């Protein structure tokens, strides 16, 4: 991303959360209060875009958004929602047990840490993000930052993060690395995951990664060329991916072991089918629930 400018993708996902909250079929995918808090952040960071998405969420207009989505990248909004639901479930299950800290790396305008900080005042919550996005979020939250939430500005691709101020290394931690690795070099991905492996014993990590399509391209498999062009224009192109079959081999030297790898197939079975939600679900990004081996 560009220096001094918050992530365009972060705004896009927040706007998608608001849009889906108005869709009768898909709103149940969203974690409670996620849409309301996203709206609050967007009111201060992207008011014109928020006004537009509210207008397009009305019954007579929502078909324009859904039609555009089908043309450009079918099922991407539903993918974002299901991805976040999986992460939410895994984080809350861990923190309800022995966990003492939530660490979200590259948080964007995501609301997970804020909502968990409010719901679990004994849990330490830390967000690391690019300085531009972190500053934007802090300003948007104003005086509403919970006392147990720390927002730390950090350029992940250029600065070490494991010793960043605000992280308590002694606490069993649930680490979230969502929608980040595809923007990094392989070396930066390895260094980031190695930092996760050095967290306190008993810590757990969920991270997402692109798995290449049949032609070896690192992209969402149904994406049209316009998606890559838009990402490039925003200086946020996808740069790294990993084949599903080599994940254990990739993680082992880093001190990590996969517990579960979740693709679109598993997301559909776990979150869409039980709710009677059909239609497209974007493919190409997987989630990996991971634990340390030391």
PyMOL commands that set and color helices and strands:
alter all, ss='L'
color gray80, all
select helices_A, chain A and resi 8-21+27-29+34-45+47-56+62-72+76-95+112-119+131-144+181-183+186-197+225-233+244-252+264-275
alter helices_A, ss='H'
color red, helices_A
select strands_A, chain A and resi 101-105+124-129+149-153+173-177+204-210+256-262+285-292
alter strands_A, ss='S'
color yellow, strands_A
deselect
rebuild
show_as cartoon
